[in-house]
Amino acid sequence: MNASGAPTTIGPKAYEAWRAQSLGALTEAIELRAVLDLAGDVSGVRLLDAGCGDGALVATMAAKGAEVTGVDPDPAMLLAAQKRVADAGVKATFTEGRLEGLPFPDASFDVVASITVLCFLPDATGAFREMARVLRPGGRLVLGELGRWSLWAAQRRVRGWLGSRTWKAARFRTPGELRALAEQAGLRVTALRGAVYYPRIGWLARVMAPFDRWFGRLGTFGAAFLALRAEKP
Ligand SMILES: C[S@@+](CC[C@H](N)C(=O)[O-])C[C@H]1O[C@@H](n2cnc3c(N)ncnc32)[C@H](O)[C@@H]1O
């Protein structure tokens, strides 16, 4: 999620620092598991990571055999992503661009993934429309977002009230709102799950993390990470 609290303008160093903490590494691993569960087999598929950041998911998906394109408006993120992919010994393509106007023709991808990007965008409807446009019929969208009814989101709202411009502008959605956005874009939601049910406290995270899947069976309330899969008819 890069739930480090790092504003998107800070750049790749903050994200690296987040992953270097045990809470960050644990949380990233749980979120990645949720994303991979919903993405299914990606071997040989054309996959777009929209808002790819420093390329963690790009490198993972490329290692799994996907033909991956990463798009992000931040050149520093793209540089970090290129380095990560090169270090991992895999191949991927990167393009500067925004979700609201993806620089690809219609039906270019089998899978579109977008992880913790939507909450920063003023036009979520337009972003969903774009993701649906670049998906081929039968293709799937995998979206990850910070869940509105979670302690993590509450903490960020407080940071917004205290003056953080990033978190003041961010909009955290409910599962119902994410579902509605996907459906408005003509997609059929096939899964909506929660993950990361612990608060942003290291020792508690370590105690609760082994039960995360179990919490997920109870519902999405309290989940810091919401993962949605939707298909284009
Ligand atoms: C919280 S980071 C998530 C990065 C990556 N998806 C991950 O999970 O590690 C948000 C990313 O969204 C990117 N971003 C911000 N505005 C965007 C936009 N309009 N379109 C696409 N990406 C955007 C930022 O540059 C940043 O890399």
The ligand as an SDF file (V2000), in Angstrom:
LIG
                    3D

 27 29  0  0  0  0  0  0  0  0999 V2000
    0.9410    5.3710   -2.7670 C   0  0  0  0  0  0  0  0  0  0  0  0
    1.8460    5.3010   -4.2470 S   0  0  0  0  0  0  0  0  0  0  0  0
    1.5310    3.6340   -4.7930 C   0  0  0  0  0  0  0  0  0  0  0  0
    2.5710    3.1190   -5.7340 C   0  0  0  0  0  0  0  0  0  0  0  0
    2.4030    1.6570   -6.1270 C   0  0  0  0  0  0  0  0  0  0  0  0
    1.1440    1.4270   -6.8050 N   0  0  0  0  0  0  0  0  0  0  0  0
    2.5470    0.7590   -4.9310 C   0  0  0  0  0  0  0  0  0  0  0  0
    1.5350    0.2080   -4.4600 O   0  0  0  0  0  0  0  0  0  0  0  0
    3.6650    0.6030   -4.4270 O   0  0  0  0  0  0  0  0  0  0  0  0
    0.8520    6.2770   -5.3410 C   0  0  0  0  0  0  0  0  0  0  0  0
    1.4410    6.3900   -6.7150 C   0  0  0  0  0  0  0  0  0  0  0  0
    0.4700    6.9850   -7.5490 O   0  0  0  0  0  0  0  0  0  0  0  0
    1.1240    7.8480   -8.4320 C   0  0  0  0  0  0  0  0  0  0  0  0
    0.1520    8.8060   -8.9450 N   0  0  0  0  0  0  0  0  0  0  0  0
   -0.2120    9.9990   -8.4190 C   0  0  0  0  0  0  0  0  0  0  0  0
   -1.1240   10.5960   -9.2110 N   0  0  0  0  0  0  0  0  0  0  0  0
   -1.3410    9.7460  -10.2510 C   0  0  0  0  0  0  0  0  0  0  0  0
   -2.1710    9.8060  -11.4090 C   0  0  0  0  0  0  0  0  0  0  0  0
   -2.9500   10.8440  -11.6480 N   0  0  0  0  0  0  0  0  0  0  0  0
   -2.1460    8.7650  -12.2670 N   0  0  0  0  0  0  0  0  0  0  0  0
   -1.3560    7.6890  -12.0230 C   0  0  0  0  0  0  0  0  0  0  0  0
   -0.5430    7.5830  -10.9510 N   0  0  0  0  0  0  0  0  0  0  0  0
   -0.5360    8.5980  -10.0810 C   0  0  0  0  0  0  0  0  0  0  0  0
    2.2410    8.4590   -7.6030 C   0  0  0  0  0  0  0  0  0  0  0  0
    3.2520    9.0300   -8.3970 O   0  0  0  0  0  0  0  0  0  0  0  0
    2.7070    7.2610   -6.8070 C   0  0  0  0  0  0  0  0  0  0  0  0
    3.7120    6.5590   -7.4660 O   0  0  0  0  0  0  0  0  0  0  0  0
  1  2  1  0
  2  3  1  0
  2 10  1  0
  3  4  1  0
  4  5  1  0
  5  6  1  0
  5  7  1  0
  7  8  2  0
  7  9  1  0
 10 11  1  0
 11 12  1  0
 11 26  1  0
 12 13  1  0
 13 14  1  0
 13 24  1  0
 14 15  1  0
 14 23  1  0
 15 16  2  0
 16 17  1  0
 17 18  1  0
 17 23  2  0
 18 19  1  0
 18 20  2  0
 20 21  1  0
 21 22  2  0
 22 23  1  0
 24 25  1  0
 24 26  1  0
 26 27  1  0
M  CHG  2   2   1   9  -1
M  END
$$$$
